[in-house]
Amino acid sequence: MNKTSIVPETDERAALREAVTGLVGRYGHDYFVARARAHEEPTALWKDLGAGGFLGVHLPERYGGGGGTLGDLSVVVEAASAAGCPLLMTVISPAICGTILARHASEEMNRRWLTGIADGSTKMAFAITEPDAGSNSHEITTTAHRDGDGWRLSGTKYWTSGVDEADAILVVARSGTAEAGRTRRPLSLFVVPTDSPGLTWQPIEAALVQPEHQFTVWFDDVPLGPEALIGDDGNGLRQVFSGLNPERITAASISNGISRYALDKAAAYATQRTVWKGVPIGAHQGVAHPLAEAYIGVAQARLMTARAAELFDAGADAAEASNIAKFAAADASLRALDQAMQTHGGNGLALEYGLADLWFLARMLKTAPVSREMVLNFVAQHSLGLPSSY
Ligand SMILES: Cc1cc2nc3c(=O)[nH]c(=O)nc-3n(C[C@H](O)[C@H](O)[C@H](O)COP(=O)(O)OP(=O)(O)OC[C@H]3O[C@@H](n4cnc5c(N)ncnc54)[C@H](O)[C@@H]3O)c2cc1C
């Protein structure tokens, strides 16, 4: 495989990538799968990533972060994934929750939560999806009703990842009073500790081989103090948007890492496996060309992801680029993983070759955190100026 990064990188970025590759490589894909199968958190790896400053690389130094950029976190997430450990919580806790808190939370809230997110000692889940709202988050009904100087939170969230391992959940809810002429109350964001009374959850049995699990979460009149609100009451829509591009960019980075991991394995296998006349199977163009084509798709997705992060870090509008990156990376990783499995013949399905167990994760990234149809809706409407269909 070409060891020169196709994405232009500073020496610092290259050193960051190398450091994460080295650290995660000591654990490897076997560690990841073993934790997933044992239903155990990848605690040792998470602690090492936190202690190395990698989880908080993009967060402000005043809260223990590295003072770097989302582009840096994207490199961390991709490198971990390429080393066989595609951790969903890297997208959720530091990328989504960390970015939202750093931008909108008070000094007190950030001291309480962001410092732990930065060093990995605290994990935060993110709950926006609801059973009856799904892609259409304008329809969410989880509501925080005023109670003294605090709130009482009620509602149901669906497919919330990592609640069992999180210390708190960043919840998107309705609160306050609807503006004149509107029926829906505005959105607000709350940090809800997972040991709050009235908070319960139940696992959703999913096909993914993943240490992080997904849950239906019920908030039954959960009491929240005034300190639970992020920023201003009713300002949740604007606040949550600052976490969505980081979500898309780091989700794309997970896909890109899976692609690199799969193509590395495929290239190694195709070079050493011989079944006809002493020639490695990689010498047959029927094997080599689909891998080369997959590599081109991955290179394009990686460049788009880097560009999206660059725009985000420059404070520019990164929505189009983040959506395109997420879409391209998910599709490219499915092609790369599929072709890597095909290159391995029957062994592509054998768990010991460490490819088949990634299938459902790669496939999931086509649907979540934003589905390919919602990306196409965005591009049709905002990039092409077509009328909205919904
Ligand atoms: C493994 C996993 C982990 C997840 N983790 C989290 C998490 O941590 N936190 C969280 O809040 N959520 C999480 N989710 C939820 C995820 O974000 C949603 O599943 C995703 O946004 C799609 O929503 P939905 O499942 O309700 O699908 P629906 O909205 O019901 O959509 C169903 C299908 O219809 C399509 N569709 C819907 N509307 C349109 C339209 N207008 N035009 C064209 N097509 C349309 C969709 O693209 C999709 O293909 C997770 C999901 C999975 C599978």
Ligand as a Chemical Component Dictionary entry (heavy atoms), coordinates in Angstrom:
data_LIG
# 
_chem_comp.id                   LIG 
_chem_comp.type                 NON-POLYMER 
_chem_comp.pdbx_formal_charge   0 
_chem_comp.three_letter_code    LIG 
# 
loop_
_chem_comp_atom.comp_id 
_chem_comp_atom.atom_id 
_chem_comp_atom.alt_atom_id 
_chem_comp_atom.type_symbol 
_chem_comp_atom.charge 
_chem_comp_atom.model_Cartn_x 
_chem_comp_atom.model_Cartn_y 
_chem_comp_atom.model_Cartn_z 
_chem_comp_atom.pdbx_ordinal 
LIG C1  C1  C 0 -26.073 1.502  15.221 1  
LIG C2  C2  C 0 -26.796 2.809  15.336 2  
LIG C3  C3  C 0 -26.362 3.741  16.252 3  
LIG C4  C4  C 0 -27.068 4.941  16.418 4  
LIG N1  N1  N 0 -26.659 5.830  17.400 5  
LIG C5  C5  C 0 -27.418 6.922  17.649 6  
LIG C6  C6  C 0 -27.101 7.785  18.746 7  
LIG O1  O1  O 0 -26.116 7.578  19.470 8  
LIG N2  N2  N 0 -27.922 8.847  18.991 9  
LIG C7  C7  C 0 -29.029 9.106  18.228 10 
LIG O2  O2  O 0 -29.723 10.082 18.515 11 
LIG N3  N3  N 0 -29.350 8.313  17.170 12 
LIG C8  C8  C 0 -28.578 7.229  16.871 13 
LIG N4  N4  N 0 -28.907 6.392  15.816 14 
LIG C9  C9  C 0 -30.103 6.688  15.021 15 
LIG C10 C10 C 0 -29.779 7.133  13.595 16 
LIG O3  O3  O 0 -29.267 8.440  13.608 17 
LIG C11 C11 C 0 -31.076 6.982  12.794 18 
LIG O4  O4  O 0 -31.335 5.602  12.667 19 
LIG C12 C12 C 0 -30.977 7.616  11.430 20 
LIG O5  O5  O 0 -30.871 9.021  11.556 21 
LIG C13 C13 C 0 -32.229 7.305  10.570 22 
LIG O6  O6  O 0 -33.403 7.555  11.291 23 
LIG P1  P1  P 0 -34.530 6.403  11.420 24 
LIG O7  O7  O 0 -33.852 5.139  11.813 25 
LIG O8  O8  O 0 -35.613 6.887  12.314 26 
LIG O9  O9  O 0 -35.073 6.222  9.981  27 
LIG P2  P2  P 0 -36.372 6.919  9.341  28 
LIG O10 O10 O 0 -36.323 8.392  9.559  29 
LIG O11 O11 O 0 -37.597 6.203  9.785  30 
LIG O12 O12 O 0 -36.132 6.648  7.800  31 
LIG C14 C14 C 0 -36.331 5.354  7.226  32 
LIG C15 C15 C 0 -35.837 5.388  5.786  33 
LIG O13 O13 O 0 -36.565 6.368  5.044  34 
LIG C16 C16 C 0 -35.678 7.311  4.481  35 
LIG N5  N5  N 0 -36.277 8.652  4.528  36 
LIG C17 C17 C 0 -36.824 9.270  5.604  37 
LIG N6  N6  N 0 -37.236 10.498 5.263  38 
LIG C18 C18 C 0 -36.948 10.662 3.940  39 
LIG C19 C19 C 0 -37.119 11.717 3.004  40 
LIG N7  N7  N 0 -37.679 12.870 3.354  41 
LIG N8  N8  N 0 -36.670 11.539 1.742  42 
LIG C20 C20 C 0 -36.078 10.382 1.371  43 
LIG N9  N9  N 0 -35.894 9.336  2.217  44 
LIG C21 C21 C 0 -36.316 9.483  3.482  45 
LIG C22 C22 C 0 -34.434 7.275  5.355  46 
LIG O14 O14 O 0 -33.289 7.733  4.662  47 
LIG C23 C23 C 0 -34.357 5.792  5.692  48 
LIG O15 O15 O 0 -33.721 5.101  4.649  49 
LIG C24 C24 C 0 -28.198 5.211  15.622 50 
LIG C25 C25 C 0 -28.620 4.263  14.668 51 
LIG C26 C26 C 0 -27.939 3.079  14.528 52 
LIG C27 C27 C 0 -28.447 2.061  13.526 53 
# 
loop_
_chem_comp_bond.comp_id 
_chem_comp_bond.atom_id_1 
_chem_comp_bond.atom_id_2 
_chem_comp_bond.value_order 
_chem_comp_bond.pdbx_ordinal 
LIG C1  C2  SING 1  
LIG C2  C3  SING 2  
LIG C2  C26 DOUB 3  
LIG C3  C4  DOUB 4  
LIG C4  N1  SING 5  
LIG C4  C24 SING 6  
LIG N1  C5  DOUB 7  
LIG C5  C6  SING 8  
LIG C5  C8  SING 9  
LIG C6  O1  DOUB 10 
LIG C6  N2  SING 11 
LIG N2  C7  SING 12 
LIG C7  O2  DOUB 13 
LIG C7  N3  SING 14 
LIG N3  C8  DOUB 15 
LIG C8  N4  SING 16 
LIG N4  C9  SING 17 
LIG N4  C24 SING 18 
LIG C9  C10 SING 19 
LIG C10 O3  SING 20 
LIG C10 C11 SING 21 
LIG C11 O4  SING 22 
LIG C11 C12 SING 23 
LIG C12 O5  SING 24 
LIG C12 C13 SING 25 
LIG C13 O6  SING 26 
LIG O6  P1  SING 27 
LIG P1  O7  DOUB 28 
LIG P1  O8  SING 29 
LIG P1  O9  SING 30 
LIG O9  P2  SING 31 
LIG P2  O10 DOUB 32 
LIG P2  O11 SING 33 
LIG P2  O12 SING 34 
LIG O12 C14 SING 35 
LIG C14 C15 SING 36 
LIG C15 O13 SING 37 
LIG C15 C23 SING 38 
LIG O13 C16 SING 39 
LIG C16 N5  SING 40 
LIG C16 C22 SING 41 
LIG N5  C17 SING 42 
LIG N5  C21 SING 43 
LIG C17 N6  DOUB 44 
LIG N6  C18 SING 45 
LIG C18 C19 SING 46 
LIG C18 C21 DOUB 47 
LIG C19 N7  SING 48 
LIG C19 N8  DOUB 49 
LIG N8  C20 SING 50 
LIG C20 N9  DOUB 51 
LIG N9  C21 SING 52 
LIG C22 O14 SING 53 
LIG C22 C23 SING 54 
LIG C23 O15 SING 55 
LIG C24 C25 DOUB 56 
LIG C25 C26 SING 57 
LIG C26 C27 SING 58 
# 
